[in-house]
């Protein structure tokens, strides 16, 4: 099972990163159009939140090594959070240079909120598995 885990999680993580990259950098004309808000929140911000929520857990599961002590697990989780925020910031910088996309601080805030939620889910997973 551990061998399968070492193969499956990196593949899933890479596919996830590719899909997020596509959704954040594609021409919006190619994407389906939805209503402007969902439960009173701008739908694009909800999308950013949902896109970045799985990042900490998928990253943790990809890079976690069996037998790590809890402090190392928490350091890995911290690195996943920092890396996720760096990726989100980089996406916004790239979007600012594209003529068909725009960078918004609200998107970065939604990404960060998704990362925080995903980080809390991952922390709960670490504590339960402990």
PyMOL CGO cylinders between C-alpha atoms (Angstrom):
from pymol import cmd
from pymol.cgo import CYLINDER

trace = [
    CYLINDER, 0.00, 0.00, 0.00, 2.83, 2.43, 0.81, 0.3, 1, 1, 1, 1, 1, 1,
    CYLINDER, 2.83, 2.43, 0.81, 4.33, 1.89, -2.64, 0.3, 1, 1, 1, 1, 1, 1,
    CYLINDER, 4.33, 1.89, -2.64, 1.00, 2.60, -4.30, 0.3, 1, 1, 1, 1, 1, 1,
    CYLINDER, 1.00, 2.60, -4.30, 0.65, 5.74, -2.16, 0.3, 1, 1, 1, 1, 1, 1,
    CYLINDER, 0.65, 5.74, -2.16, 4.06, 6.97, -3.36, 0.3, 1, 1, 1, 1, 1, 1,
    CYLINDER, 4.06, 6.97, -3.36, 2.81, 6.71, -6.94, 0.3, 1, 1, 1, 1, 1, 1,
    CYLINDER, 2.81, 6.71, -6.94, -0.83, 7.80, -6.71, 0.3, 1, 1, 1, 1, 1, 1,
    CYLINDER, -0.83, 7.80, -6.71, -0.53, 10.94, -4.56, 0.3, 1, 1, 1, 1, 1, 1,
    CYLINDER, -0.53, 10.94, -4.56, 2.16, 12.62, -6.71, 0.3, 1, 1, 1, 1, 1, 1,
    CYLINDER, 2.16, 12.62, -6.71, 0.12, 11.92, -9.85, 0.3, 1, 1, 1, 1, 1, 1,
    CYLINDER, 0.12, 11.92, -9.85, -3.06, 13.30, -8.29, 0.3, 1, 1, 1, 1, 1, 1,
    CYLINDER, -3.06, 13.30, -8.29, -1.15, 16.35, -6.97, 0.3, 1, 1, 1, 1, 1, 1,
    CYLINDER, -1.15, 16.35, -6.97, 0.35, 17.08, -10.41, 0.3, 1, 1, 1, 1, 1, 1,
    CYLINDER, 0.35, 17.08, -10.41, -3.05, 16.76, -12.10, 0.3, 1, 1, 1, 1, 1, 1,
    CYLINDER, -3.05, 16.76, -12.10, -4.56, 19.04, -9.45, 0.3, 1, 1, 1, 1, 1, 1,
    CYLINDER, -4.56, 19.04, -9.45, -1.83, 21.69, -10.00, 0.3, 1, 1, 1, 1, 1, 1,
    CYLINDER, -1.83, 21.69, -10.00, -2.32, 21.48, -13.79, 0.3, 1, 1, 1, 1, 1, 1,
    CYLINDER, -2.32, 21.48, -13.79, -6.11, 21.95, -13.47, 0.3, 1, 1, 1, 1, 1, 1,
    CYLINDER, -6.11, 21.95, -13.47, -5.72, 24.92, -11.09, 0.3, 1, 1, 1, 1, 1, 1,
    CYLINDER, -5.72, 24.92, -11.09, -3.16, 26.47, -13.44, 0.3, 1, 1, 1, 1, 1, 1,
    CYLINDER, -3.16, 26.47, -13.44, -5.47, 26.03, -16.40, 0.3, 1, 1, 1, 1, 1, 1,
    CYLINDER, -5.47, 26.03, -16.40, -8.49, 27.46, -14.59, 0.3, 1, 1, 1, 1, 1, 1,
    CYLINDER, -8.49, 27.46, -14.59, -6.52, 30.48, -13.37, 0.3, 1, 1, 1, 1, 1, 1,
    CYLINDER, -6.52, 30.48, -13.37, -4.75, 31.27, -16.65, 0.3, 1, 1, 1, 1, 1, 1,
    CYLINDER, -4.75, 31.27, -16.65, -7.20, 30.18, -19.35, 0.3, 1, 1, 1, 1, 1, 1,
    CYLINDER, -7.20, 30.18, -19.35, -9.24, 32.61, -21.36, 0.3, 1, 1, 1, 1, 1, 1,
    CYLINDER, -9.24, 32.61, -21.36, -12.48, 33.07, -19.47, 0.3, 1, 1, 1, 1, 1, 1,
    CYLINDER, -12.48, 33.07, -19.47, -14.41, 32.86, -22.75, 0.3, 1, 1, 1, 1, 1, 1,
    CYLINDER, -14.41, 32.86, -22.75, -13.55, 29.15, -22.79, 0.3, 1, 1, 1, 1, 1, 1,
    CYLINDER, -13.55, 29.15, -22.79, -15.00, 28.52, -19.32, 0.3, 1, 1, 1, 1, 1, 1,
    CYLINDER, -15.00, 28.52, -19.32, -18.69, 28.04, -18.51, 0.3, 1, 1, 1, 1, 1, 1,
    CYLINDER, -18.69, 28.04, -18.51, -20.51, 31.15, -17.32, 0.3, 1, 1, 1, 1, 1, 1,
    CYLINDER, -20.51, 31.15, -17.32, -22.32, 30.96, -14.00, 0.3, 1, 1, 1, 1, 1, 1,
    CYLINDER, -22.32, 30.96, -14.00, -24.30, 33.42, -11.98, 0.3, 1, 1, 1, 1, 1, 1,
    CYLINDER, -24.30, 33.42, -11.98, -22.39, 36.36, -10.54, 0.3, 1, 1, 1, 1, 1, 1,
    CYLINDER, -22.39, 36.36, -10.54, -22.90, 35.32, -6.92, 0.3, 1, 1, 1, 1, 1, 1,
    CYLINDER, -22.90, 35.32, -6.92, -23.40, 32.20, -4.87, 0.3, 1, 1, 1, 1, 1, 1,
    CYLINDER, -23.40, 32.20, -4.87, -24.94, 32.54, -1.40, 0.3, 1, 1, 1, 1, 1, 1,
    CYLINDER, -24.94, 32.54, -1.40, -24.21, 36.26, -1.64, 0.3, 1, 1, 1, 1, 1, 1,
    CYLINDER, -24.21, 36.26, -1.64, -20.52, 35.77, -2.40, 0.3, 1, 1, 1, 1, 1, 1,
    CYLINDER, -20.52, 35.77, -2.40, -18.92, 36.51, -5.80, 0.3, 1, 1, 1, 1, 1, 1,
    CYLINDER, -18.92, 36.51, -5.80, -18.76, 33.17, -7.60, 0.3, 1, 1, 1, 1, 1, 1,
    CYLINDER, -18.76, 33.17, -7.60, -15.16, 33.73, -8.76, 0.3, 1, 1, 1, 1, 1, 1,
    CYLINDER, -15.16, 33.73, -8.76, -14.04, 34.18, -5.14, 0.3, 1, 1, 1, 1, 1, 1,
    CYLINDER, -14.04, 34.18, -5.14, -15.87, 30.99, -4.14, 0.3, 1, 1, 1, 1, 1, 1,
    CYLINDER, -15.87, 30.99, -4.14, -14.08, 29.27, -7.01, 0.3, 1, 1, 1, 1, 1, 1,
    CYLINDER, -14.08, 29.27, -7.01, -10.69, 30.51, -5.83, 0.3, 1, 1, 1, 1, 1, 1,
    CYLINDER, -10.69, 30.51, -5.83, -11.47, 29.37, -2.29, 0.3, 1, 1, 1, 1, 1, 1,
    CYLINDER, -11.47, 29.37, -2.29, -12.49, 25.90, -3.48, 0.3, 1, 1, 1, 1, 1, 1,
    CYLINDER, -12.49, 25.90, -3.48, -9.51, 25.58, -5.84, 0.3, 1, 1, 1, 1, 1, 1,
    CYLINDER, -9.51, 25.58, -5.84, -6.96, 26.16, -3.09, 0.3, 1, 1, 1, 1, 1, 1,
    CYLINDER, -6.96, 26.16, -3.09, -8.65, 24.28, -0.23, 0.3, 1, 1, 1, 1, 1, 1,
    CYLINDER, -8.65, 24.28, -0.23, -7.26, 20.84, -1.27, 0.3, 1, 1, 1, 1, 1, 1,
    CYLINDER, -7.26, 20.84, -1.27, -3.68, 22.11, -1.76, 0.3, 1, 1, 1, 1, 1, 1,
    CYLINDER, -3.68, 22.11, -1.76, -2.35, 21.59, 1.81, 0.3, 1, 1, 1, 1, 1, 1,
    CYLINDER, -2.35, 21.59, 1.81, -3.77, 18.08, 2.17, 0.3, 1, 1, 1, 1, 1, 1,
    CYLINDER, -3.77, 18.08, 2.17, -2.71, 16.90, -1.29, 0.3, 1, 1, 1, 1, 1, 1,
    CYLINDER, -2.71, 16.90, -1.29, 0.75, 18.37, -0.81, 0.3, 1, 1, 1, 1, 1, 1,
    CYLINDER, 0.75, 18.37, -0.81, 1.06, 16.83, 2.64, 0.3, 1, 1, 1, 1, 1, 1,
    CYLINDER, 1.06, 16.83, 2.64, 0.00, 13.40, 1.40, 0.3, 1, 1, 1, 1, 1, 1,
    CYLINDER, 0.00, 13.40, 1.40, 2.43, 13.66, -1.51, 0.3, 1, 1, 1, 1, 1, 1,
    CYLINDER, 2.43, 13.66, -1.51, 5.52, 14.61, 0.52, 0.3, 1, 1, 1, 1, 1, 1,
    CYLINDER, 5.52, 14.61, 0.52, 4.81, 12.93, 3.88, 0.3, 1, 1, 1, 1, 1, 1,
    CYLINDER, 4.81, 12.93, 3.88, 7.22, 10.14, 4.82, 0.3, 1, 1, 1, 1, 1, 1,
    CYLINDER, 7.22, 10.14, 4.82, 6.23, 7.23, 7.07, 0.3, 1, 1, 1, 1, 1, 1,
    CYLINDER, 6.23, 7.23, 7.07, 7.52, 7.46, 10.63, 0.3, 1, 1, 1, 1, 1, 1,
    CYLINDER, 7.52, 7.46, 10.63, 7.90, 11.25, 10.77, 0.3, 1, 1, 1, 1, 1, 1,
    CYLINDER, 7.90, 11.25, 10.77, 7.51, 12.79, 14.20, 0.3, 1, 1, 1, 1, 1, 1,
    CYLINDER, 7.51, 12.79, 14.20, 4.64, 15.22, 14.71, 0.3, 1, 1, 1, 1, 1, 1,
    CYLINDER, 4.64, 15.22, 14.71, 6.84, 18.32, 14.64, 0.3, 1, 1, 1, 1, 1, 1,
    CYLINDER, 6.84, 18.32, 14.64, 8.15, 17.35, 11.18, 0.3, 1, 1, 1, 1, 1, 1,
    CYLINDER, 8.15, 17.35, 11.18, 4.59, 16.79, 9.98, 0.3, 1, 1, 1, 1, 1, 1,
    CYLINDER, 4.59, 16.79, 9.98, 3.66, 20.28, 11.17, 0.3, 1, 1, 1, 1, 1, 1,
    CYLINDER, 3.66, 20.28, 11.17, 6.71, 21.78, 9.47, 0.3, 1, 1, 1, 1, 1, 1,
    CYLINDER, 6.71, 21.78, 9.47, 5.69, 20.04, 6.24, 0.3, 1, 1, 1, 1, 1, 1,
    CYLINDER, 5.69, 20.04, 6.24, 2.17, 21.44, 6.62, 0.3, 1, 1, 1, 1, 1, 1,
    CYLINDER, 2.17, 21.44, 6.62, 3.65, 24.92, 7.14, 0.3, 1, 1, 1, 1, 1, 1,
    CYLINDER, 3.65, 24.92, 7.14, 5.70, 24.57, 3.98, 0.3, 1, 1, 1, 1, 1, 1,
    CYLINDER, 5.70, 24.57, 3.98, 2.61, 23.49, 2.06, 0.3, 1, 1, 1, 1, 1, 1,
    CYLINDER, 2.61, 23.49, 2.06, 0.80, 26.61, 3.26, 0.3, 1, 1, 1, 1, 1, 1,
    CYLINDER, 0.80, 26.61, 3.26, 3.70, 28.89, 2.29, 0.3, 1, 1, 1, 1, 1, 1,
    CYLINDER, 3.70, 28.89, 2.29, 4.10, 27.15, -1.07, 0.3, 1, 1, 1, 1, 1, 1,
    CYLINDER, 4.10, 27.15, -1.07, 0.37, 27.41, -1.77, 0.3, 1, 1, 1, 1, 1, 1,
    CYLINDER, 0.37, 27.41, -1.77, 0.42, 31.13, -1.02, 0.3, 1, 1, 1, 1, 1, 1,
    CYLINDER, 0.42, 31.13, -1.02, 3.49, 31.58, -3.23, 0.3, 1, 1, 1, 1, 1, 1,
    CYLINDER, 3.49, 31.58, -3.23, 1.72, 29.77, -6.08, 0.3, 1, 1, 1, 1, 1, 1,
    CYLINDER, 1.72, 29.77, -6.08, -1.43, 31.87, -5.59, 0.3, 1, 1, 1, 1, 1, 1,
    CYLINDER, -1.43, 31.87, -5.59, 0.65, 35.07, -5.60, 0.3, 1, 1, 1, 1, 1, 1,
    CYLINDER, 0.65, 35.07, -5.60, 2.53, 33.96, -8.70, 0.3, 1, 1, 1, 1, 1, 1,
    CYLINDER, 2.53, 33.96, -8.70, -0.73, 33.23, -10.51, 0.3, 1, 1, 1, 1, 1, 1,
    CYLINDER, -0.73, 33.23, -10.51, -1.99, 36.73, -9.72, 0.3, 1, 1, 1, 1, 1, 1,
    CYLINDER, -1.99, 36.73, -9.72, 1.28, 38.24, -10.97, 0.3, 1, 1, 1, 1, 1, 1,
    CYLINDER, 1.28, 38.24, -10.97, 1.05, 36.28, -14.22, 0.3, 1, 1, 1, 1, 1, 1,
    CYLINDER, 1.05, 36.28, -14.22, -2.60, 37.26, -14.61, 0.3, 1, 1, 1, 1, 1, 1,
    CYLINDER, -2.60, 37.26, -14.61, -1.63, 40.92, -14.29, 0.3, 1, 1, 1, 1, 1, 1,
    CYLINDER, -1.63, 40.92, -14.29, 0.57, 40.59, -17.38, 0.3, 1, 1, 1, 1, 1, 1,
    CYLINDER, 0.57, 40.59, -17.38, -2.07, 38.83, -19.50, 0.3, 1, 1, 1, 1, 1, 1,
    CYLINDER, -2.07, 38.83, -19.50, -4.32, 41.01, -21.62, 0.3, 1, 1, 1, 1, 1, 1,
    CYLINDER, -4.32, 41.01, -21.62, -7.30, 38.69, -21.19, 0.3, 1, 1, 1, 1, 1, 1,
    CYLINDER, -7.30, 38.69, -21.19, -7.04, 38.27, -17.38, 0.3, 1, 1, 1, 1, 1, 1,
    CYLINDER, -7.04, 38.27, -17.38, -6.74, 40.66, -14.45, 0.3, 1, 1, 1, 1, 1, 1,
    CYLINDER, -6.74, 40.66, -14.45, -5.12, 40.34, -11.05, 0.3, 1, 1, 1, 1, 1, 1,
    CYLINDER, -5.12, 40.34, -11.05, -7.28, 41.01, -7.99, 0.3, 1, 1, 1, 1, 1, 1,
    CYLINDER, -7.28, 41.01, -7.99, -6.30, 41.16, -4.35, 0.3, 1, 1, 1, 1, 1, 1,
    CYLINDER, -6.30, 41.16, -4.35, -9.70, 39.60, -3.59, 0.3, 1, 1, 1, 1, 1, 1,
    CYLINDER, -9.70, 39.60, -3.59, -8.65, 36.49, -5.50, 0.3, 1, 1, 1, 1, 1, 1,
    CYLINDER, -8.65, 36.49, -5.50, -5.48, 36.23, -3.42, 0.3, 1, 1, 1, 1, 1, 1,
    CYLINDER, -5.48, 36.23, -3.42, -7.51, 36.65, -0.22, 0.3, 1, 1, 1, 1, 1, 1,
    CYLINDER, -7.51, 36.65, -0.22, -9.91, 33.91, -1.34, 0.3, 1, 1, 1, 1, 1, 1,
    CYLINDER, -9.91, 33.91, -1.34, -6.94, 31.67, -2.21, 0.3, 1, 1, 1, 1, 1, 1,
    CYLINDER, -6.94, 31.67, -2.21, -5.45, 32.31, 1.24, 0.3, 1, 1, 1, 1, 1, 1,
    CYLINDER, -5.45, 32.31, 1.24, -8.76, 31.55, 2.93, 0.3, 1, 1, 1, 1, 1, 1,
    CYLINDER, -8.76, 31.55, 2.93, -8.97, 28.28, 0.99, 0.3, 1, 1, 1, 1, 1, 1,
    CYLINDER, -8.97, 28.28, 0.99, -5.41, 27.42, 2.01, 0.3, 1, 1, 1, 1, 1, 1,
    CYLINDER, -5.41, 27.42, 2.01, -6.23, 28.19, 5.65, 0.3, 1, 1, 1, 1, 1, 1,
    CYLINDER, -6.23, 28.19, 5.65, -9.32, 26.00, 5.55, 0.3, 1, 1, 1, 1, 1, 1,
    CYLINDER, -9.32, 26.00, 5.55, -7.35, 23.22, 3.83, 0.3, 1, 1, 1, 1, 1, 1,
    CYLINDER, -7.35, 23.22, 3.83, -4.58, 23.63, 6.38, 0.3, 1, 1, 1, 1, 1, 1,
    CYLINDER, -4.58, 23.63, 6.38, -7.04, 23.18, 9.24, 0.3, 1, 1, 1, 1, 1, 1,
    CYLINDER, -7.04, 23.18, 9.24, -8.45, 20.08, 7.56, 0.3, 1, 1, 1, 1, 1, 1,
    CYLINDER, -8.45, 20.08, 7.56, -4.91, 18.74, 7.16, 0.3, 1, 1, 1, 1, 1, 1,
    CYLINDER, -4.91, 18.74, 7.16, -4.04, 19.56, 10.77, 0.3, 1, 1, 1, 1, 1, 1,
    CYLINDER, -4.04, 19.56, 10.77, -7.15, 17.66, 11.89, 0.3, 1, 1, 1, 1, 1, 1,
    CYLINDER, -7.15, 17.66, 11.89, -6.06, 14.72, 9.71, 0.3, 1, 1, 1, 1, 1, 1,
    CYLINDER, -6.06, 14.72, 9.71, -2.56, 14.78, 11.26, 0.3, 1, 1, 1, 1, 1, 1,
    CYLINDER, -2.56, 14.78, 11.26, -3.94, 14.83, 14.80, 0.3, 1, 1, 1, 1, 1, 1,
    CYLINDER, -3.94, 14.83, 14.80, -6.43, 12.02, 14.15, 0.3, 1, 1, 1, 1, 1, 1,
    CYLINDER, -6.43, 12.02, 14.15, -3.74, 9.85, 12.53, 0.3, 1, 1, 1, 1, 1, 1,
    CYLINDER, -3.74, 9.85, 12.53, -1.41, 10.50, 15.48, 0.3, 1, 1, 1, 1, 1, 1,
]
cmd.load_cgo(trace, "trace")
